[in-house]
Amino acid sequence: MVSESKEANISDNMEILRIPDDVAADIKEVDDDIVTKALVCETTKKPFLVIKSELDFYRKMKLPIPIEHPWQRMQERTRLEHSIWLYSFICPQCRQKLYTVYTPEEQDNIDILCESCYLRKLA
Ligand SMILES: [Zn+2]
């Protein structure tokens, strides 16, 4: 989702910081005034802000300033979660135990078959 549209809380006269060039990789070298500046996401090129409580958190946890827009981070996290979290299910036709990205709650609302039963059903 690449868009040039501006975030509501980012004003025209804000100083723009390019990541990674304008932002120190070490959180100890990041100044307090970063919260008054707009950061440009490396991936989406969308500007975003780091708020004071976020900055405090990164300092406490010794984490670098994020290089991506929060939406992009959220998308990435969702993608990772789906590739990591697998739930077991039993194919209702052959009773084979398998794994799926669907949670047990989601499984209640959809019919999931193992691949061979699914292909047999399609044939
Ligand atoms: Zn099956």
Residues whose N, C-alpha, C, O or C-beta is under 5 A from the ligand:
A	BS01	ZN	C91 Q93 C94 C114 C117
